[in-house]
Structure formats: C-alpha cells, structure tokens
Amino acid sequence: MNPHALNVLEYREALDLVARFASSGLGADAVRALEPSADRGFVEPELARVEEMRAFLRGDAGWSEPAIPDVREGLRKLRVEGSVLDGPQL
C-alpha cells in the first residue's frame, strides 16, 4: 500500500490505538511495527489467530492472561560480561 493511502487511512494512528490495549510494552511495540501485507500465506494464519483470540474472549474460560513483563532491561544488563540477574529480574 502506498504511503499516501496509509496516511489517508490514518494507519499509524490506528496502530497506536490498538497498541494501547497490548498487555506489555513488547506487545505494543510489535503492534506499532505491523505493516500491511497482501501475502495470503501470511494474512490467513494471522486472521486465524485473531479469530481464536476473539472466540476465547467471548467465552468464559475462568482464566485471564497474566501480565507479560518487559524483559528488555534485563537483556541489556546481560550484555555486560559477568553480569547476572537476580530473582525478580528472572
């Protein structure tokens, strides 16, 4: 899709709106990194995942997803040779 069309559709703004509902910073970043695709081999499995989640959210399974911690800071720390993570960071 061309940049003008994405601008007219306010594509980036839509991604920002969806990213606000992500359960982690990593998820929000992944949403904001999405690009349109016409590749059917990519789109169909993604739509199937969306349908699975939609069906899950409509039902009452008595379970909710746990918060997903942002591990990027711990990973940056581990880049330093000899560094270790403490229990909560793990």
C-alpha angles and dihedrals in degrees: 000000000000122000093246092056091048089051093049090049090048088231097168091048090052091051090050090052092051092044090061088068095053115116093225142025089249090055092049090050090049091052092050090050094057117120128194115262135194091188105119091198089061100036100050096057090045091053089049089054090050091051091050091053093045090053090048093051092049092054129069105237092158089236132101127192115263120239112271111224121225104246098182095100091052091048091051089051091052091058088076109087112247095017120133136193123235124226100275091047090055 
